[in-house]
């Protein structure tokens, strides 16, 4: 008899639990249906906002490009405006979903402080991006050296500067490093000077050697002619007289120019029978 009563109690409890579960699911489904229009509106606003953010980015790109601020400034301005647009879009969508604006602003402020503390280096990169934007130490297409990194500037974003090296590698430099250290712009003044040393024997007439080397410079095809190239004595070395060929070349010839000048100098000196000395050791013997 007690077993039957116990089974009836379990069945009654199970039935009550099923009724409560059904009520919860029904309430959830009814709430979802009531909230669905708001959710759809927020989704539509989000999709339209993403499209507008892209169009705004293109508009900023067109406006800044038309003002001839440089491709680096244009790229930086576009990325900055798009990020601001995305943040505003997130605030609008959350407001549509019913999240109080005060709560949104509080969360954004708290998140901003937390992210700022966690990403101090990124904030310094952002500040470095503004320095590049307004100071304009280089532009897209310029060849620069930053520390041991060297390459052609391909783009400047709010956090990184992208370079393409001579061997076609992509180099991403944080903007804080670009602006805080030594920066060399190889392209800003149009032409660059290369200095190529050549050693001749002490027995060589310097005027003759200078004439031969000037002819080699002319035949190399890298001399820009203005300013004029020159050949001057650099030092009196251990094995001979070191002459320097100073040649102004175009930016695109900067790396191949020394190689071509050395090749033409060697051929010209050989043709003129001018000795290129090599290390020698002279031993003096004192016979008593």
Secondary structure, DSSP 8 states (H G I E B T S, - for coil): -HHHHHHHHHHHHHHHHHHHHHHHHHHHHHHHHHHHHHHHHHHHHHHHHHHHHHHHHHHHHHHHHHTT--HHHHHHHHHHHHHHHHHHHHHHHHHHTT--HHHHHHHHHHHHHHHHHHTHHHHHHHHHHHHHHHH-S--TT-EEEETTEEEEEEEE-SSEEEEE-TTS-EEEEEHHHHHHS-EEESSTTSEEEEEEEEEE-TTS-HHHHHHHHHHHHHHHS----SS--EEEEEEE-SSSEEEEEEEEEEGGGHHHHHHHHHHHHHHHHHHTT---------------
